[in-house]
Amino acid sequence: MGYPDTFEGFCVDEPKTWNQFQKKELKPKPFEDNDIDVQIECCGVCGSDVHTVTGGWGDFEGPLCVGHEVVGKAVDVGKQVKGIKKGDRVGVGAQVWACLKCDQCKERNENYCPHLVDTYNANYQDGSQAHGGWANYIRAHEYFVFKIPEALPSEIAAPLLCAGITTYSPLVRAGVGPGKTVGVCGIGGLGHLALQFSKALGADTYALTHSSHKTADAKKLGAKDVIDTTKEKWAEPYAFKFDFILNCSDMTSIFDLKTYMSTLKVGGQFHMVGLPDKPLPEVKAFDFVSNAAKLTGSHLGNHQEMEAMLQLAAEKSVKPMVETIQISEKGCKEAVERVKDNDVHYRFTLTGFDKAFGTN
């Protein structure tokens, strides 16, 4: 067969063969009046992809095509779609559908819809499977397809569609802006964007890291200062310092959370967007009471936040530091292995989709 009946993507079969990719045929959901088909130009590589293919976030049955930082061209647009036309350069992030009818959706919290469909490793209500962006095409509801500003090159825009919104949304919802002091913990694929967004929103921003070699990068990206969390009693000078700490590390399972939370102002938040495979360490009630600290977390962001984030990135030149890799069996293997080994500075974008899949 072929498009529009079937797509083609680089897939893995099971967690035991998590780094062995093969090109396979994919069956998309039936095309409906609110759907958009995107011919993919490039797709980012996210830590979520690695957590998924390795089975860290749960077992799965293949073939599984990951990738949820998609940029490409709208090639088919449903009858009821508004605001996007054929030929537009668009992006799709880590969510492709929500009911848009429940209380969460009506309150612009569709990223918490109990019926939401993730971009991959998920099923629609009719049983159809959602397939990710390491493929030639992706099909998504119009509400989860976004125009990409001209100022953002495709390979730069791609990581913003997950890593960008994942860090931007909690900052905005916490009221981060001028007069606020923010700590960004974990200067990696998420954290290097969080520094830039916090600075772009007007906050005094500090980097908290155990990797002192990232000091120069952190300051270049907007950190007012860099705090080395490997030093003994590192937190004492920063007691009651931060309104908000955005934790972008997925190593929180080995953190001394009490020490981190001691640096929060009264009522401040230690907010999780880095999601480790392993459980968080034991936390006692007394760890919270000295400053009424809050331990919080979030999932992606809503439609309006995605649009605002892309516009802010274009206006304030918030750009991920990106290395490109040509998509192929070999390229996908290299990407997931290097992300797993933390051998990336700071994001990968897979490119060369026209060569891998050809064009219709």
N, C-alpha and C positions, 0 to 999 in steps of 0.2 A: 504494500500500500504506500503510504506517504502522506505528507501534509495535504489537506487539513485533518485527515482521518487518524493519522499516527504521527508522532514526533520521534526524534532519535536523540539519545543522550548517553553520556558516559556513566556507567552504573557499577555498583558493587553488589555482590550476592548476599553477603552475610558478614557479621562482625569478624569472623575468623579470617576472612579475606578482605579486610577493610581497605587495604591499599592496592588492590588488584582491580583495575577498572577495565571494562569492556563496553564497546558501543552496542547499544541494544534499542529495540523498538519500544516505544512508550505509547500507551493509549490515553489520550486526554479525556477530560469530562466532555459531555455534549456541549456544543456551542449554543449560548443563549443570548437574548437581546441586550443584556447588560455586560457581556463579555468582550474582552479585547485579546486578540492574538498578537504576540510580540515576537518578531524574528530577532534572535539574540545576537548582539554584537560582542558583548563581553560579560563576565560575571565574576564578582569578588569571591574570595575564599575566606570563610568565616570560621572561627573556633567552633561554632555550633555544628558546622559540617563535620569536623573531626570528632567531636563528642558523639555525634550521631552514627557515623560509619564504624567507629570503634566499638559501639554498643555501650558507651559510657552513660548515655542517657536512656538506655533500655534496648532490648533486643528488637530486631526487625526481620522481615522477610523480603528478600530482594526479588527482582532487581530494583535497587534504590538509586535514584538520581538526585543528588543534593545540589545546593547552590541557591541562595536567596538574596543575592545582591546583583540583580539583573538590569542591564541596560541594552536597549535595542530599538527597533523601529516597529511602530504599530502597523500591522499589515492587514488586519481584519477588525472591524469595529461593529459591534452589535447595533441594532436599530434604535435602541433607547439610550445609547451612550451619548453623553454631552461633554463637551470641553476637550475631547481628544479626537483627532481625525487620522485617517490613514497617512502614513509618512512621518508622523510626529516621532521625535526621539523621546522615549519614555523609560521609566524605571519601575521595577517591581521589587518589593522587599520581602520580608519573612512571613507575610500573611497575604492570602489571595481571596479570602471570602469571609463574611460574617453575615448574620441574619438581617442586621440593620433594623430590627423590629423590637428587640428586647430592651429592658430598661437600661442595660449597660450601653447598648448601641445608641439609644436615644439621648443618652447623656454624653455622647462623644467619647465613649470608652469601648469602642468596637474591638480594640486590642485585648479586651477582657471578656468578650462575648463567649458565653458557654458553648456556643455552636461554631466557634471560629474554625477555619481551615488554615493550617500552616501551609507554607509554600511547598513543602515536600514531606514525605513520610506521614501522610494524613489522608483521610477519606472525606469526600463530600457526603451529604445526607443521602444521595441516591446510590452510594457505594462506589462511585468513581474515585480514582486515585488522583492525588495532586503530585505533580512531578516538578523537580527543581530546575535550576537554570544552567546546569552543565549540559545543555541540550541545544538543539537548533531553534526550538520555539518554546514559549510558555503561554498558557491561557489563564487569564485572571479576570475577576470582576472589576469593572471600571473604578470602583471606589478605592482600589488598591493598586492602581496604575497612575503614575505621576509624570508630568512633563519635566524634563531635565533642563535647567537653565543653560543658555548658550555659553555662559562663562565657565562651565564645568566640563572638562574633557571626559569622555565616557569612562575611561579606566580610572579616573579620579572620582567620578560620581558614584561608581558602583559600590564601594565600601560604605558610602554614606547611607545607603538604603537599608542596612541593618546596623552596623557599628555606629553610624551617625545618629540615627533616630534613637537607638538604645541609650546613648549618652545624653543627647539633647533633651529628650522628653522629661526625664526626672529632674534635670537642672531647672527647666522652665516651671515644672509643677511645684518645685520647692521655692519658687520665687527668687531664684538666683539672679543677681544683677548688681548695680552699683551699691556699695555699702555692705555687701555680703563677703564673707571669707569662706573659700571653698578649698577642700583638700581633695586631690585626685590620687587614689591609691592604685598602683599598678600601671606602669607606663608602657603599655603594649599596644595591641591592635585597637582596643577600646580606649585605653587611657590617653594615648597620644591625641585622639580626637576630643576627648573630654576636656583636656587642658585648653585646647583651642576654642571650644564652644563656651567654656566658663569665662575665658578671657574676653571673647567676642560679646558676651552678655554683660560684661562690665564688672565682674567680680574680681577681688584679689584672690589669686589662685596659686596654690602650692602643690608641688608634686611630692607624694610619699612613695618611696621606692626602696627596695633592697638591692637595686642594681646601680651602684654609684657611677658606672660608666655611661649611664643615660642622662647624667646631669646636664651636659651641654645641649642635648636634644630637648630636654624638658624646658630649659630656659628659652631656647629658640622658639618653642611651641607656645610659650605664654606664661610659664611658671615664674612667679615672683621670687620664689626660693625653692630649693630642693631639700627634702628631709630624708636622711638616710636611716631607715628603720632597722638596720642591722646594728646600730650603735647602742650601747648599754644606756638605759634610761633616756632613750631618744625622745620620749613623749613628754617628759617633765617640763621643758620650756614652752610647750604648746598646750598646756592644760587650759580648758575653756576657750580654745582659739577658734574653732571652726563652726560656722552655722550648718555646714553640710559637708559630709565626706562621701564622695562617689567612689565606691569600691569597684574597680574594673579588673581586679585580679581573680583568676579562677583557682587560686591556691588558698582561699579563705579557710579551708578545712584544717590548715596548720597555723592559722593566725592566733595570737593572743588578743581576742576581741576586746577584752576588758581594757587593755592598754590603748587600743585605737579609740574606743569610745570615750576614754578619759580626756581626749583632746576636743570633744564637742562642747559647744556652749550649752547652756540649759535649754533642754528641749530640742537639741540638734539631732540630726539624722546620720546614721551610718547606713548608706543605701547601697544595696547589692544589685549590680548588673553583671558582674562576673559570677558564673554559676559553676562551681566545682562538681566533679563526679561524686566526690565523697561527702558525707555529712559534715555540717559545721561542728566546731568543737563545742564542748559543754559550756553553757553560759548560765551563770547564777543570777538570781533576781537582784542581788546586791550590786551586780555589775552595772545596772541601769539607774539605780536610785540616787547616786551622788550628784548627777546632773540631769536627771529625767531624760536620758538619752533614748533614742528610738532606733530600732533595727528594722529597716524597711527594704523593699525590693520592687522591681517593676519589670514589665514585659513590653518591649517595643514602644510605640507611641501611636497617637491617633492620626487621622487623615490630615487634619489642620496643622498638627505639629510637624508632620512630614513636609508639607508644603512650605511652612515657615522655616524649617531647618534647611531645606535646599536653597531657599532664597537667601538666608543669612550666610550660608556657606559661600554662595556666589558673591554676595556684597562684601563680606569681610575676609574673603580668600581663605576660608577654612578648608584645608585640603589634607587628606590622608597622605602619608608617605607610602608610596606604592611601588612594588616590583611586579613586572608583568611576566607571565609564563604562558607559552603557547598551549592551548588545550589539545590534549591527546591522551592516550592511555598513560604514556610516560609522564606527561605534564601534570595530570591529575594526581598520579602517584607521588611525584616530587612535592606537589603543593601540600597534600595532607601529611606527608611524612615530616616536612620541614615545619609546618604549623605545630604538629604534635611535639616536635623537638625544640620548639620556641626559636627556630632558626629563620626568623623573618623580621624585616626592618621596614615598616611595621605591618603592612598588609600586602597580600597578593591579589592581583586581578588576572583571571584567565582571559586571554585574547586569542585572535586567530580563528574565530568560529567559522568564518567564511571558508577558510582553507580546510577545516576539519569536517564540515558538513556540506560545503558547496552552497550555492544560492539557487532559489527557484526563480 
